[in-house]
Amino acid sequence: MAKYSPTIHVMIKAAEAASRSLVRDFGEVEQLQVSKKGPGDFVSAADRRAEDIIQKELLKARPGYSMIMEESGRKDGSDPHHTWIVDPLDGTTNFLHGIPHWAISIALQKDKEIVAGLIYDPIKDELFYAEKGTGAFMRNKRLRVSGRSNMADSVIAAGSPALTRGNHARFQQQSQVIMQNTAAFRRQGAAALDLAYVAAGRYEGFWEYDLSPWDVAAGYIIVREAGGMITTISGQGTPLDGKSVLASNEKIYKDLKELLNQCQKQDQASLKAL
């Protein structure tokens, strides 16, 4: 039986309470797939219900903490130093289509630093978590990033831009280059789980643009505590600002970063030529 710190225990309790609601709703979504109207509105309600549950549990345990939540935005508390960052349903499109690959993500920020993070996949009952300086775990199993050092042996994952926003040409170019230089390419549709999988050594790397803090915050500390590298794709700034994220093991980080940025430079040069 894993022994959790008080902070992680609070996060687990909130995530598990919300997961019971989401799993019930997920069963309903699978039935709604056959309807003409579709499950979009239902999923939005499921998302809000889960967020309300998480908010209630976290406030009960830490009443003064502030919150940044995907659906409700920012809510300031009496404690100016601590902020929960919550995504009640990461992988909404998967959930919407009855695909069992989505997660709950909760992080704790102290001043400007992420000090704890949790990603919970209720369908597989996989719980990833980390606290600053104590390592990363899946339940009671210590997590370490992959030890592979060659791009040709690596599995790399990515998040693609949404239909109505983002640079689709850049993503296609980067994906093609990655597929030509690696063992396999994956696009699973849940950024938090992609980062957890890097921490667990399942993927050697992951990249995506145009994310929000709640997509990245928990994965950020889990990857770092598992011995991984996590930065922006350019290497400048922080992935918590939402512009981009690149996570990998230390051995392939430089090569992966160079491949992605080479495509970025080519894309910029093409735009200037127009």
C-alpha positions in Angstrom: 0.0 0.0 0.0 1.5 3.3 -1.0 2.0 5.9 1.7 0.9 9.4 0.4 1.9 12.8 1.8 -1.0 15.0 3.0 -0.9 17.0 -0.2 -1.0 14.0 -2.5 -3.7 12.4 -0.4 -5.9 15.5 -0.8 -5.4 15.5 -4.6 -6.1 11.8 -4.8 -9.3 12.1 -2.9 -10.5 14.9 -5.1 -9.5 13.1 -8.3 -11.2 9.8 -7.3 -14.4 11.6 -6.3 -14.6 13.3 -9.7 -13.7 10.1 -11.5 -16.8 8.3 -10.2 -18.9 11.0 -11.8 -16.9 11.0 -15.0 -17.0 7.2 -15.4 -20.8 7.2 -15.0 -21.1 10.0 -17.6 -18.6 8.2 -19.9 -21.0 5.2 -20.0 -23.8 7.5 -21.0 -21.7 9.1 -23.7 -21.0 5.8 -25.3 -24.8 5.3 -25.6 -25.3 8.8 -27.0 -22.9 8.1 -29.8 -25.8 6.4 -31.7 -28.0 9.5 -31.4 -28.3 12.1 -34.2 -27.9 15.0 -31.8 -24.6 13.8 -30.4 -23.2 14.0 -26.9 -21.5 17.5 -27.0 -23.7 19.3 -24.5 -23.7 16.3 -22.3 -19.9 16.1 -22.1 -19.7 19.8 -21.3 -22.1 19.2 -18.4 -19.9 16.2 -17.3 -16.8 18.4 -17.4 -18.5 21.0 -15.2 -19.8 18.4 -12.7 -16.3 16.9 -12.3 -14.8 20.4 -11.8 -17.4 21.2 -9.2 -16.6 18.0 -7.3 -12.8 18.7 -7.4 -13.3 22.3 -6.3 -15.4 21.2 -3.4 -13.0 18.5 -2.2 -9.9 20.8 -2.5 -11.6 23.7 -0.7 -12.7 21.4 2.1 -9.1 20.3 2.7 -7.3 23.6 1.9 -10.0 26.4 2.2 -7.6 29.3 1.7 -5.9 28.2 -1.5 -6.6 29.9 -4.8 -7.7 28.0 -7.9 -7.2 28.1 -11.7 -9.7 25.8 -13.4 -10.4 25.1 -17.1 -14.2 25.8 -16.9 -14.4 28.3 -14.0 -11.3 30.3 -14.5 -9.3 31.8 -11.6 -10.7 32.1 -8.1 -8.5 33.9 -5.5 -8.4 32.6 -2.0 -7.1 34.1 1.3 -3.7 32.3 0.9 -1.7 34.4 -1.6 1.0 31.7 -2.0 -0.8 28.5 -3.0 -2.9 27.8 -6.1 -4.5 24.6 -7.4 -4.4 24.2 -11.2 -7.2 21.9 -12.3 -8.2 20.2 -15.6 -11.2 18.0 -14.7 -11.2 16.3 -18.1 -8.2 16.2 -20.3 -8.9 14.5 -23.5 -12.4 15.8 -24.0 -12.6 14.8 -27.7 -11.7 11.2 -26.7 -14.4 11.3 -24.0 -16.9 12.8 -26.5 -16.4 9.9 -28.9 -16.4 7.1 -26.4 -12.6 6.5 -26.6 -11.3 5.4 -23.2 -8.2 7.6 -23.0 -8.7 10.7 -20.9 -7.6 11.9 -17.5 -8.0 14.2 -14.5 -5.1 16.6 -13.9 -4.4 18.5 -10.6 -1.3 20.5 -9.8 -0.3 22.7 -6.8 1.6 25.9 -7.4 3.4 27.6 -4.5 4.2 31.2 -5.5 5.5 30.7 -9.0 6.7 27.1 -8.7 4.8 23.8 -9.3 5.4 21.7 -6.2 3.0 18.8 -6.7 1.1 17.2 -9.5 -1.3 14.3 -10.1 -2.7 12.8 -13.3 -5.4 10.1 -12.9 -6.7 7.8 -15.7 -9.9 6.3 -14.2 -10.5 3.9 -17.0 -7.2 2.1 -16.6 -7.0 3.1 -12.9 -3.5 4.5 -13.4 -2.5 7.2 -10.9 0.7 9.2 -11.7 1.9 11.8 -9.1 5.0 13.7 -7.9 6.1 16.2 -5.3 9.1 18.4 -5.5 12.2 16.6 -4.4 10.6 13.2 -3.7 10.4 11.6 -7.1 7.6 10.5 -9.4 5.3 7.5 -8.9 2.5 5.4 -10.4 0.8 4.3 -7.2 3.8 2.8 -5.3 6.0 2.2 -8.4 8.8 4.7 -8.9 8.8 6.3 -12.4 11.8 6.9 -14.5 12.0 8.3 -18.0 13.2 6.0 -20.8 16.9 5.2 -21.1 16.9 5.0 -24.9 19.5 7.3 -26.5 18.8 6.9 -30.2 16.0 8.6 -32.1 15.7 5.6 -34.3 14.6 3.5 -31.3 12.3 6.1 -29.9 8.5 6.4 -29.8 7.5 10.1 -30.0 4.0 11.5 -29.3 2.4 14.8 -30.2 -0.7 16.8 -29.9 -2.1 18.2 -33.1 -3.7 21.7 -33.5 -7.4 22.1 -33.3 -9.4 22.3 -36.5 -10.1 26.1 -36.2 -6.7 27.2 -34.8 -3.0 26.5 -34.7 -0.4 26.0 -37.4 -1.5 22.8 -39.3 1.3 23.1 -41.9 3.9 23.2 -39.2 2.5 20.2 -37.4 2.3 18.2 -40.6 5.9 19.0 -41.4 7.2 18.2 -37.9 5.2 15.0 -37.8 6.7 13.8 -41.1 10.2 14.6 -40.0 9.6 12.7 -36.7 8.2 9.7 -38.5 11.2 9.6 -40.8 13.6 9.6 -37.8 12.0 7.5 -35.1 10.6 4.0 -34.4 7.0 5.2 -34.1 4.8 8.3 -33.9 1.7 8.5 -31.7 -1.1 11.0 -31.4 -3.4 10.0 -28.5 -5.3 13.2 -27.8 -4.7 13.8 -24.1 -1.7 16.0 -23.3 -1.6 15.2 -19.5 -1.4 11.5 -20.2 1.2 12.0 -22.9 3.4 13.7 -20.3 2.7 11.0 -17.8 3.7 8.4 -20.4 7.0 10.2 -21.0 7.6 10.1 -17.2 6.8 6.4 -17.2 9.2 5.7 -20.0 6.5 4.6 -22.4 7.3 7.5 -24.8 10.7 8.9 -25.3 9.3 12.3 -26.1 6.2 14.5 -26.6 5.5 17.9 -28.1 2.6 20.2 -28.6 1.7 23.9 -29.1 -1.0 26.1 -27.8 -1.8 24.4 -24.5 -3.1 25.9 -21.3 -1.5 25.8 -17.9 -4.0 23.2 -16.6 -2.9 20.9 -19.5 0.8 21.0 -18.5 1.2 21.8 -14.8 0.8 18.4 -13.3 2.8 16.7 -16.1 5.5 19.3 -15.7 6.6 18.2 -12.2 5.9 14.5 -12.9 8.3 14.5 -15.9 10.9 16.5 -14.0 10.8 14.2 -10.9 11.1 11.2 -13.2 14.4 12.5 -14.4 13.1 14.0 -17.7 13.5 17.3 -19.5 10.5 19.5 -20.0 10.8 23.0 -21.7 9.2 24.9 -24.5 10.0 23.7 -28.0 12.3 26.7 -28.5 13.9 26.3 -25.1 12.9 29.8 -24.1 10.4 30.6 -21.4 8.4 28.0 -19.6 5.9 25.5 -20.9 3.5 26.7 -18.2 2.8 29.8 -20.3 0.9 27.7 -22.8 2.9 28.5 -25.9 4.5 25.1 -26.3 5.8 22.1 -24.5 8.6 19.6 -25.2 9.2 16.7 -22.9 11.7 13.9 -23.3 14.5 12.0 -21.6 17.8 13.8 -21.4 19.5 11.6 -24.0 17.4 12.5 -27.0 16.2 15.9 -25.9 18.8 17.8 -27.9 18.1 15.8 -31.1 14.4 16.0 -30.8 14.5 19.7 -30.1 16.7 20.4 -33.1 14.4 18.4 -35.4 11.3 20.3 -34.3 13.0 23.7 -34.4 14.5 23.0 -37.8 10.9 22.6 -39.1 9.9 25.8 -37.3 12.6 27.8 -39.0 11.7 26.4 -42.4 8.1 27.3 -41.8 9.0 30.9 -40.9 11.2 31.2 -43.9 8.4 30.0 -46.2 6.0 32.6 -44.7 8.6 35.4 -45.3 8.9 34.3 -48.9 5.2 34.8 -49.6 
